[in-house]
Amino acid sequence: MRISRSGIVTRKKFAKLLKDYRERRRFTQEDAAKHLGVSLRTLQNWEIARNMPRGFGLRALVATLEKGRK
């Protein structure tokens, strides 16, 4: 899936990508939040494009995605 020509991901696009990824892996929001080490509310906010991950949440998300690539 192409993100954009500039490589910038909007909150809305990120939210859709995250939710689609979680659902393809058959994780509930609760399971995904626990796996990432973030609160359920944080994950929900990411998925409705209220916020984007930063700091610890971003590092946890990147680490999880990197593990999945191996």
Sequence and secondary structure as in RCSB ss.txt:
>XXXX:A:sequence
MRISRSGIVTRKKFAKLLKDYRERRRFTQEDAAKHLGVSLRTLQNWEIARNMPRGFGLRALVATLEKGRK
>XXXX:A:secstr
    TT    HHHHHHHHHHHHHHTT  HHHHHHHHTS HHHHHHHHTTS    THHHHHHHHHHHHHH 
